């Protein structure tokens, strides 16, 4: 069955096109928002050769397809015109499928919609920063050279101007016009405002004191501003005549939301996230052993539950505030190696050809930081490999945290290793702590899964399921 046929069957088994409100995708899953979940034929859907598993999360049905999900998504775009993520909806008040989400599901849904579209380029630029740090450490590139200047700008540019990117994706998520939110982002990043912040000049707006902050690289101020802008925009569209909407809806939205952002939203949210970062740093300093163990052991469970993306904003805030992330080294390197080591052990031990093929592919994906194929394809259904991988990651997280492992830019997997290099100190103890923690995690997961996590009974159970 080719990809086109597979997608046709998937659409049929989720209740046909009429039951699909929208579809998007992440690294390994097609994510369907459905009008009626009871119309889905779960057994038939799961039985499709391309489908590795299903996961329900707060009104969203996730169909796990593995690393080639983008190819399936392109087929879905041809069949579901107007329902695929990224199509701008001109009717801002269209009714959404009404499903009550939990707080965690709501946060995860918003974070996924905002960060997933740019996570690839964030990871690419983060890896580039790491490679540049390595080149500087090896004396291949001089920090005063034009080469350093350009490559450094390539790596850091998207992070400095992050509010622009988030303005676009957040507006799409909240139902506003992306370019209005981007105009708001342009205002809070305007050079004259940043100069005022740097110089510490006291200023007012309409006789109210401006608590100006540097909003470059920030996350929450522009996301909340985009949400408020979408609400304001919808109300303005109801009262402004059609002939005047094109100019006056954007103008009044910007005039209302920008002062609100600079006077209230921006300062409050920035101070709040400074508090979160301070709390993370304090927790790490109080007990790095406990912190590293919990983060390493529990992270892949959050990935499985589909809520890990809710924490991306915290990592981004750490990078903006500290210049590094304590947890990032554990989350994006150590934790992934637990499930990767476990799935490679299955590939090494199994005698069934199709199981070996699937697990080898999932293992290779895991080396690049993408663990969903391993989680959904075999580790979680088989239970023991998942538990062994998580316990191994807890031990690796302990080692990494205890000896000061840090991540300096958003990157993951073997290609992201240069992102563990300190821009100031080069390859230091923290770098080796993360590498050793990852190797220990992989080795423990591999050995114990090979000896205790897989046997001939598992071969018999899964030879017809994979």
Secondary structure, DSSP 8 states (H G I E B T S, - for coil): --HHHHHHHHHHHTT-GGGEEEEEE-SSEEEEEES-GGG--HHHHHHSTT--EEEEETTEEEEE--TTHHHHHHHHHHHSTTTBTT---S-TT---------HHHHHHHHHHHHHHHHHHHHHHHHHHHHHHHHHHHTTSS-TTSHHHHHHHHHHHHHHHTHHHHHHHHHHHHHTS-HHHHHHHHHHHT-HHHHHHHHHT---EETTEE------TT--HHHHHHHHHHHHHHHHHHHHS-HHHHHHHHHHHHHHHHHHHIIIIIHHHHHHHHHHHHHHHHHHHHH-HHHHHHHHHHHHHHHHHHT-GGGGHHHHHHHHHHHSSBHHHHIIIIIHHHHHHHHHHHHHHH---HHHHHHHHHHHHHHHTT--HHHIIIIIHHHSHHHHHHHHHHHHHHHHHHHTT--B-SS--SGGGGGGGSBTTTBS-HHHHHHHHHHHHHHHHHHHHIIIII--HHHHHHHTTT-
